[in-house]
Amino acid sequence: MTSFALAGSLLSAIHRTPGIRRPALGAAAGWLLAIPHRCLVCMLDSEASAASGTMRKLAVTALSPNFREAVRVQSVRVPSPADGELLVRNRFVGINASDINYSAGRYNASLQPPFDIGFEGIGEVVALGSSASANYCVGQPVVYMKEGAFAEYVIVPTKTAIPVPSIKPQFLTLLLSGTTACISLQELGELTEGQKVLVTAAAGGTGQFAVQLARAAGCHVIGTCSSEEKIRFLKSIGCDRPINYKSEDTAAVLRKEYPEGMDVVYESVGGDMFKLAVNHLAVKGRLLVIGSVSSYQSSLEVRDLSMGNLPLKLLMKSASVRGFFLPHYNAHYQASVRHLLDMYEKGGLVCEIDQGDQTSEGRFLGLESIYRAVDYLYLGKNIGKIVAELPQPVSAKL
């Protein structure tokens, strides 16, 4: 996955997404509190209390790709929203492979600890600035992408908040994972009916969408995964040929069953999987690089960028390798989100989530569980997008 530094600009275009109804302010369970010389703040009855209350959040206190070494739980005062801002009580947050890139300081060299971490969340509005009430109200479910999401409460600018019908963690899967698959396949993959598409890490958070969207475009989809449980999941979402690389030789399968190669590869693993993908491109094939998760845990800042015989391999097949960085496709984001929301609400899209129920310690509940969730992601056992639930904090007081 990639940096979320421009996530706000991506989301600003969609906070009035058609089809999402905003509940009337009068229906919200809240009360108005006028704060002199500042703004009008609306708060839920259950949240209205002393303004000196505290909350907990995760913050990077030392730069490291080791999430447990880099990140600590901190207690801070609950922030108050300024005009044009929302105070959101988080209910679910999304876990991404790039969380450790962020904790290592790889995306912004000028950012020094301590700084907040976490990129996406969903919850309800519990307080808001006066101008924000034009489009939002207390009790309203919203989903957002913003740095600092790993917290019990978070300030979200209205331009980056998306109203949704309910607080379902499935909506988290669309903002980054879904749009990455949707836009990259459309703009770079140039899919046409009957083409062969290989999706690596196909049962993961973004791979699941690449499989479904390629299948919806009439393509024949091959997906790599690491367990028989994932094989069953991939079959359930329309993958034509799932490959368990732990029990089958992926290269041998591709040579035997697809000798002419892949028209499109949706690649997020890197390393040996990237090399395999290059070797099995068809004539005029396109390899889309949307991540390189196999390298993220490395402590090395400078990696081997040797291309070896890559230029010759691409030349002889008129093939291409295309990188995809979501913030570079701002202009396509609004249409992508609308399309995915429409597909999901009509039952045409599976948004699989993994809340850690099958782990030895059970579901990911609370801020501390985010450490386990990140570890779990790098074990490669998840099916779908990993999310952690943040139960309503009992002690937090606004």
Stockholm file with secondary structure:
# STOCKHOLM 1.0

chainA/1-398         MTSFALAGSLLSAIHRTPGIRRPALGAAAGWLLAIPHRCLVCMLDSEASAASGTMRKLAVTALSPNFREAVRVQSVRVPSPADGELLVRNRFVGINASDINYSAGRYNASLQPPFDIGFEGIGEVVALGSSASANYCVGQPVVYMKEGAFAEYVIVPTKTAIPVPSIKPQFLTLLLSGTTACISLQELGELTEGQKVLVTAAAGGTGQFAVQLARAAGCHVIGTCSSEEKIRFLKSIGCDRPINYKSEDTAAVLRKEYPEGMDVVYESVGGDMFKLAVNHLAVKGRLLVIGSVSSYQSSLEVRDLSMGNLPLKLLMKSASVRGFFLPHYNAHYQASVRHLLDMYEKGGLVCEIDQGDQTSEGRFLGLESIYRAVDYLYLGKNIGKIVAELPQPVSAKL
#=GR chainA/1-398 SS CCCCTTHHHHHTTCTTCTTCCCCCGGGSSEEEEECTTSCEEEEETTTCSCTTCEEEEEEECSCCSCHHHHEEEEEEECCCCCTTEEEEEEEEEECCTTHHHHHTTCSCTTCCSSEECCCEEEEEEEEECGGGGGTCCTTCEEEEECTTCSBSEEEEEGGGEEECSSCCGGGHHIIIIIHHHHHHIIIIICCCTTCEEEETTTTBTTHHHHHHHHHHTTCEEEEEESSHHHHHHHHHTTCSEEEETTTSCHHHHHHHHCTTCEEEEEECSCTHHHHHHHHTEEEEEEEEECCCGGGTTCCCSSCCCCCTTHHHHHHHHTCEEEECCGGGGHHHHHHHHHHHHHHHHTTCCCCCEECSTTSTTCSCBSTTHHHHHHHHHHHTCCCBEEEEECCCCSSCCC
#=GC SS_cons         CCCCTTHHHHHTTCTTCTTCCCCCGGGSSEEEEECTTSCEEEEETTTCSCTTCEEEEEEECSCCSCHHHHEEEEEEECCCCCTTEEEEEEEEEECCTTHHHHHTTCSCTTCCSSEECCCEEEEEEEEECGGGGGTCCTTCEEEEECTTCSBSEEEEEGGGEEECSSCCGGGHHIIIIIHHHHHHIIIIICCCTTCEEEETTTTBTTHHHHHHHHHHTTCEEEEEESSHHHHHHHHHTTCSEEEETTTSCHHHHHHHHCTTCEEEEEECSCTHHHHHHHHTEEEEEEEEECCCGGGTTCCCSSCCCCCTTHHHHHHHHTCEEEECCGGGGHHHHHHHHHHHHHHHHTTCCCCCEECSTTSTTCSCBSTTHHHHHHHHHHHTCCCBEEEEECCCCSSCCC
//
